[in-house]
Amino acid sequence: MCGIIGILGREPVAPAMIEALKRLEYRGYDSAGVATLENGHLTRRRAEGKLRKLEELLERKPLQGQIGIGHTRWATHGRPNETNAHPHATDRVAVVHNGIIENFNELRTELSGRGAKFTTETDTEVIAHLVTDLMNGGLGPIDAVRAALPRLKGAFALAFLFEGENDLLVGARRGSPLAIGHGDGEMMLGSDAIALAPLTSNISYLEDGDFAVLKRGGAQVYDANGNETKRPVLRSGAASFLVEKGNFRHFMAKEIHEQPEVVGHTLSAYIDFATERVQLPELPFDFAKLDRIAISACGTAYYAGLIGKYWFERFARLPVEVDIASELRYREAPFTPGNLAIFVSQSGETADTLATLRHAKEHGQHVLSIVNVATSTIARESELVMPTLAGPEIGVASTKAFTCQLAVLACLAIAAGRARGTLTEEDEGNLVRALIEVPRHMSEALALEPEIERLARDIAKNRDVLYLGRGTSYPLALEGALKLKEISYIHAEGYAGGELKHGPIALIDATIPVIVIAPYDRVFEKTVSNMQEVAAREGRIILITDPRGAREATIESVAILTLPDMPPSVTPLVYALPVQLLAYHTAVIMGTDVDQPRNLAKSVTVE
């Protein structure tokens, strides 16, 4: 979501803060701003829209301060405009904030009664006024922040800059991520290591509830109980990531095309290619002793979990419940102690998923996370972490992270089947062999891109699209509809093929494209019946299938995308690519902001 940077430097910090904020653009934002101390005085520059507008403002009105904080804002409270852009400030303190202050109205009323003048619609402004009120009451900057934090209800990451304090930044986190960067006579705060990578490779991650005091000579960290503590300084690999588009027009296109490589890397972490066996880290539980698995996630990761359910139940005969994270902890689902809860997240910082993970731990569940950021909060709070090796995913719409999540889930399901005796050694070999072939099949699927682009030109003319699938293709239909909605802004819905007659068929007419995901498998003939129902109502069908499916689909009004033959167990990984490309090219044709679609954020770190 929002991006935070703070720098205690030896040269003017505004240019470095802009570069750091650019590396956080993938989180999504609608305004940006920086604040520095100019001759000891707080001075701000803020702009609505993209960072280039802030850069242009700084060219006209440069800042020379050697200490500063910066922010990219994704609106939660208040409209996305310059007034509501961060940093927010009084005459004594400036603050940048990622998160939501749930009791801001109560604090605003209280502070207004003591003379505070509010100028924005945001929840963040109350933080600046609260700290100022405490400083006016006699507290120094550090103690004022320390006293203010318990008054704030909600999840947040904060960075503070103070009038007249040329060697002091204060940071705090509760729920939202924040990291410290250690330099040579310089210190930094940032939302994640990617932001800090150009400045340092030495990173400390603040734990939940931490409060940090930064000076150029180092940092003091205090835990949630107020005790001084040490957070390990780690060597970050983020500096090696080339967060560039390369030869692609958009990050999303680049990331779609990276999938053969990154899925191969991910599989290599969990498969012995020589013996064709799944090779997992030591597990803190025994699959054979489990009677249930709970999978929880949000958005695209939730659909990965739905596909994982099919695999666990088919390969391991192990019942699985899949919940949207924001629902699981509120519906009071019963947990049997000793069972397994799996949490799936690209960022590892998704607020609802993290809260649900903590809920599961409280109820005695073994906790396993599948994340793309091995140093994230979800990873650090899990009993076992199985990282995906997708690398930084910059496009807001998840692509390569999704297929890497599927790769890990498939390996887990096979391992569960072997442990429970529902898969033989021969079965395991066949399933692993199919996974090993996935990167090649993905490359073959990418070769269909020119054909997919032509089909996208027709889809772009419509305002409604339906997706159909059965079995593991059903969650993929849901994911396809989500992709189209989030980047092209076309209304789309995904349905199980068998549900067509139970309502959605009423929508079918000559104006509705229907995208059918149907490899030739045991339910293919049923899906053909659904296509015939669509064709009878003049719906325009795009069928994504394999050579046999293409031969058997004897319906005239069908455009067919033919993928290579492959075992049904791996079709979701490969069929995801044409689904992604169809959404991508439709969005490009419609001229939307593909990498940063409106109203969306990459990492949702508030509820």
N, C-alpha and C positions, 0 to 999 in steps of 0.2 A: 504494500500500500504506500503510504507516504515515505519519502526518503529523507534521511537526516545525515548531515555532515557537520563536524566541528573541527577546527584546526587551531592549534597553538603553534605558530610558525616563527620563522626568522626573517621572512620576506612577506610582501603583501599576499594575503591568502585568498582573495576573491577569485583569481583565475583558477587556482587549484580546487576551490570549492565547486566552481562551475563544472570542471572536468569530472569531479567525483559525482556530482548530481547527474551528469549525463550517463554515468554507469548505472544509475538507479532508475533511469527512465522506464526500464522494463516493468517496474512496479505499477505504472500507470499514474497519471497526475493531471491536474488542470490549472495549476499556477505554481509559481516558484519565487523564491526570495532568498536574500542573504542579509546578514547584519555583521558589521565589524565595529571595532573601536577606532575612531578617527581622533587622534590626540586625546584619547581617554573617553571620548563621547560616543554613545550608541548612535549608529547611523545605519539606516536600512535602505535596500533597493528591492522592490517587489514588482511582479508583473503577472498578469493573467495569461494563460495559454502556455505555449511551449517555451523551453529554455532559451531559444534563440531571441525571444523578446526581452528576457532578462539580460542576455549578453549585450543586446543593442543598447539597453538602458545603461549598462555599466560602461559601455564605450563612450556614451555621452556624459555620464556622471560617474567617473571611476572612484573606486575605494582603495585606500592604501594601507588599511589596518593589517597588522600582523597576527591578529586573533579574530576569529569569526565563527558564525554558525550559518548553515544554509539548509534549505528544505525544498522538496517538491511535494505539493499537497494534492491529495485526492479528497474531494469534499465529502464530509459527513454532516457537519453542522454549518449551515450558511452557504450561500451561492458561491460558485467558483469565479471570484473576481479579485481585483488587486487589493481591495480593502480587507477581504477575508484571507488573503495569502499570508503565509508565515514568512519570517518570524513575527510574532506578536510582541509588543513592547510597551513598557511604561517609561518614565524618565530614569528608572533605576535598573531595569532588567529586561532582557529580550529572551524569548523562549521559542524553540521549535518542538513539535509534538507529533508523534505517531500514535494514534489510538483514539479512544473516546472517553471523555470524562462524563460519567453518567449523572453525577449530581451537580452539574454546572449551573443549572437554574437556581438551585438552593444557594450555592456559593455566590452567584451573581447578585441575588437579592441581598444577601448578607453584606457583601462588599459595597454595593451601591448605597446601602444604608450608612456606610462609613465614609462616603464621599468619593468612591471610585467612579470614574467616568468611562463607560464602555463605548467603543466605536465600531465594533464588528458584530457579526451574527454567530461567531464561533464559540465552541466550548473551550478552546485553548486560551482565549484571552483571560479567562478567570484565573488561570495559573499564574500569569504575569502579575495580575493585580493582587492575588493572594500572597505571593512572595514579597511583593512591594509593601503590602500592608504589614507583614511581619518584620520587614526591614525598618519600616517607619516606626515600628514599636520597639526598636532597639537591637534587633538581631543582626548579626553579620550575614553576608551572602550565603555562606555554607550552612549555617544554622537555620537560616530562613527557609532554604529549600528542604532541609531535613525536617523542619516542623511542618512544612506545607504538605509533604507527601502523604502522611496518614489521613489528611483531610480529603484527598482525591479518591473518588470511587470510580473504578473502571480499569481498563487496560491501557498502558501507555509506555512509550519510550520518550525521554525528554532530554534536551540539552539546553543549558542556560549560559548566558553571557551577561556580564554585569558592568554597569557604568563605572569607569575609573579603575577597573581590575584588569590590568594588561597581562596578567599571568595566571588566569583562572578560568577554567571551564568546569561546569558541574553536569553530570549525567545521571540518569536514573531509569530503571526499567521495571515494569510490572506487566508481564504478559507479552508485550511487543519486544522484538529483538533489538539489541544494541551492543556494539563491540568497541573496544579501545584499540587504537593503533599506537605502537611504540616506535618513535623515531630517534634520531641523534639530535638531542636538544629540541625535539618537537614532539607533540602529542596530538592525537586525533580521536574523535568519536565518529562512528558511522553505523548505519543501519545493518550493514553486512560487510564482509571482507572484500567484496567486489568493489565497493565504493572506495575502500582504503588502499586497494592494490597499487595504484600509481604512487602512493606516498610511503608505504611500508609493507613488508611481508610479515611483520611480527604483530600478532593479534591476540588480544584477550577477550573472551566472550563473557559478558556480564550474565550472572544467573538471575533468576526471577527474584525481584525484591531488592536487588543491589542498588547501591548509591555510590557514585564515583566522583572523586575530586581530582581534576587534572591540572598539573602545572608543567612547565617545560621540562622540569627535572624528573617527572614520573607521575604515577597515579596512586592514589589511595582508594581502596575499595572497601565498602562496608556492606555487610549482608543485611537480610531483612530484619534481623534483630538488632541492628546497629553496631555489631561487632566488626572491627577491622579484620579483613580477610585477604587472602591472596587468590587471584585467578591465574591459572597457568598461561604463560606466553607461548603461543603456538606459532609454528611457521606455516603461513597460509600459502596455498597453491593458487590463489585467485589471480595473482599477477601474471601467471602464465596463460590465462584464458584470453583468447583473442575475441573480444566481444565486438565483432565487426560483421558486416553483411557479406564481405567477400564479393563475389561476382553476382550475388542475388539482389533482387530489388527490395526484398523485405527480409527481416530476420525469420519470419514464419516460413518463408520458402526455403531459406537456408537450413532451418531446423528440420523441416520435412525431409529434405534430401540427406541430412546427416543420419537418418535413422538406421540404414543398414550398418553403418559403422558403430554407432553408439549402442545399438541393441546387441551387436556382436561383442562389444566390450563388456556389456552387462552380463550376457550369457557366459562369457569366459570366466567371470568371477564366481559362478555358481555351477559350472559344468566342467567335468574333466573330459575334454574333447577326445582324448586318446582312448579312454575306456568307455566313453559314451554313458557316463553315469553322473547323476546329480551329486554335487559336492558342496554341502552347506557348512557354515561354521558350526561349532558345537552348540547344540540347542539346550536351553535351560528347562525344557519340557520334553515329554515323550508323546509323539503324535498318537501312538497306540493307546494311550491312557486318556485322551481327550474324548469328550462326548459332544462337543460343540465348539464352533469357532464363531466369533463376532468380528465382522469387518466394518470399519467406519471410515468415512472420508467425505470430501465435498467436491462438487462439480465434476470435472472429468475424472478425477481420481476415484470418485464414487462409482462411475461406470466401469472403471478398471476392476473395482471390487466386485461388481455384479458378475463380470466375466469370471473372476476368480472363484466365485461361488459355484458356477457350473463345473469348473475343473475340480475343486475340492470334493464336491459331492459325487462326481462321476469317477474320478480316479481313486479317491480315498474312502468313499462311502461315509463321509463325515459331514453332518449337518452344519450349514452355515447360515447365519443371519447377516444381512448387509443393511446398514443404516446410514442415512445422511447424518453427519456428525452433529449438526445442530438439533436433530430430533432425538438421538439415542439417549442422551443423559437426562432429557426432560420427560421421556415416556415411562421412566421407572422400570425398565426392562430387568427381569431377574437374572442375576449372574450366579453360576455355580462356581465357587472358589476352585482354582486350579485349572480352569479352562484357558483358552487362548483368545486374545483380542489383537487384531491386526489393524494398524493405522497407516493409511496411504496418503502421502502429501508430497507435492513437488518441492515446495519451499521448506517444509519442516517447521513452518511458523504459523500455519493456519490456525486461527484462534479457536474456532469451534472444535477442530480435530484435537488440538492440544488439551482443551478443557475436557473432552470426552475421554482422552487417554488417561488423564488424572482420575476421572470418575471410575474408569475400569480398574485402575490400580487400587483404588480404595475398596473395590469389591473383590480383591484377591485374584485378578486375572493376570496371567503371564502376558506381557506387553511386547509385541514385535512391531517395529515400524519399517516401512518401505519409503524412503525419502531420497531426494536428489541432492540434499545438502547435509553431509554427514556430521557437520558441526552445529546443526540447527537445534532448537530447543526440543522439538519432538524427538530427535535422535538422542540427545543427551539424557532425556527423561525415560527412555525406553530400556527395557531389559535386554533386548536384542535388536540390533539395527542391521537391515539388509539394504545397503545403498544401491540406488540406480546410478549408472555411470553415464548419464546423458550429457553432462557438462552444463554450463549456464544456459538456461532457456529464457531468451529475452522477449520473444513474442508473448503477448498476454494469453493468447489461445494456446493451450498446451498441445503439443504434438509428440515430440521425441520423448518427453517425460512419460507420457501415457503408454507408449509401446514398451519403454523400459520397465515401467511398473508391471505391465502384463508379463514380460519376460521373467521377472522375479516371482510373481504369483504362480506362473506355470511351474517353475522349478520347485517352489514350496509344495504345490499340490502333488507333484510326482513323488517328492520325498515323503510326503504324508502317505501316499498310496503304498509305497514300499514298506514303510514302518508299520503300517496296519495290515500288511499282507494281502491287500486287494489288487496290487500290481505285482506281476512276476518280474524277474530280472530281464526276461525277454521283452515284456511290456515296457519296462523302463528304457531299455535300449531303443525301442522303436520311437517312443515319445521324445527322448533326448535327440535322437537322430533328426526328427522332424524340426526340433528347435534349432539345431545346428544349421539347418538349411534355410532358416527364416531370413537372414541377411541377403542371401542370394535372391530369394523370392521378392524381397522388398525392392531390390534393384530392378528386377523385372517389372514390378508394379509401377515404379517411377517412370519407366519407358512409355507408359500410357499417357503421360502428361499432355502431349498435344491433343489427343483425343478428348481428354477430360476438359481441357480448356474450351474446346468447341461446344461440348455439352453445357458448360457453365454459361455460355452466352445465352442459351435458352432459359436456364434457370434464373438468370439475372432479370428477366422480363416479368417475373412473377412475384407476388406478395405472400404466397403460401406454398409450402412444400411439405409432403409427407415422406417419412422413412419407414420401411417395414423390414422386419427380420424375425427369425425364429432361432431358438437355442442361443448360443453365444453371439449370434448375429443380432439378437434383439437389443442387448445393451449397446452394441455398436451402432444400431439405428438411433438410439437415444443420443449417443455421442455425436453422430453425424448431424442430427437436428440441432444440438447445442452449438456445434462449430459454425453451422450456417447462420444461426441466430446471432451469435456473439460478434462475428466480424462482418457480415453483410447486412445485418439488421432486417433480414427477411424472416417472417414468421415461419417456423418449422416445428413439426412434432414427430416424435418417433413412437412407433407402436409395435407390439408383438403381432406377427402376421395373423394369428388366430383371433385377435381382437378386432380385426377390420369390420366384421359384420356386427359388432356390438357397439356401433356408434360412428367411428371415423368414416365409414363408407358413405355417410350422408354428405361428406364434403367433396366427394369425387365428382368432377366434371371435366370438360375439355381444357380447363385452364389450370388444372392442378398437376404438376410433376410429382410422380411417385417414385422414389428411389428405393429399390429392393436389393437388399444385401443377402445373397443366397448362393453360397457354394453348393455343389452337388453333394448332399449328405442325406441322412435318413429322413429328414423332413422336407427335402427339396420338392417332392411332388405336392405336398400340402401348400407350399409357397406358390407353386405354379397355379394352384386353384385360386389363391388370393389374387395373383396377377390377372387371371381371367376375369375375376370380378371387377377389377379396376378397368381392364380393357373394355368390358361391356358397357362401362359408363364413360368411355372416351378419355379416361385418364392417361396421361403420357408417362410411360414407364421407362426408367433407366435401371437396367439390371446389372448388378456387379456379381459375377459368377466365374466359373472355370470352364474349360473346353467342353466337358460333358454337359454342364448346365446350359451352356450356350446352344448346344445341339438339341437339348430336350425342351427348351423354352420356345415352343411353336406358337408364338403370339405375334401378330404382325406389328402392333404398335409398340415395339420394344427397341430401345437403343441399348446395346450390350457392351459392357466393359469386361473383357476376358482376361482373367488373371491365370497364372500357371496352376497346374495341378499341385495339390499339397494335402497332407492329412488334415482332417477336420479339426484336430486338436490345436492347430496353430493358425487357423484362418483369421482369428481376430487381430493378430499382430500384423498380418500382411494386408488384410482388407481395410485396415485403418488408414492406409496411405491414400488410396483413391478417394476415400471419404474426406480426408483432410484437404486433398488437392482440389476437390470439387468445391468445397467451401472457400478455399483460398482464391481460386480464379474467379469465382462469382463475386467475391468482395472486391478484387482488383478491378473487374469490369465495372462495378458500381461506384468505384472511386472512394471507398471508405478508407479509414486509417487502419490498415490491416494489423499492424503490430501493436497499436494502442487504441483499440476500439473504445467508443464513447462509454462513459459510466462504469468501466471495468478497471480492475486492478489485478496485477499479477499475483501478489501475495496478500491474501485477505487476513490481516492481523488484528481485526476487531470483529466482534460478534455482529 
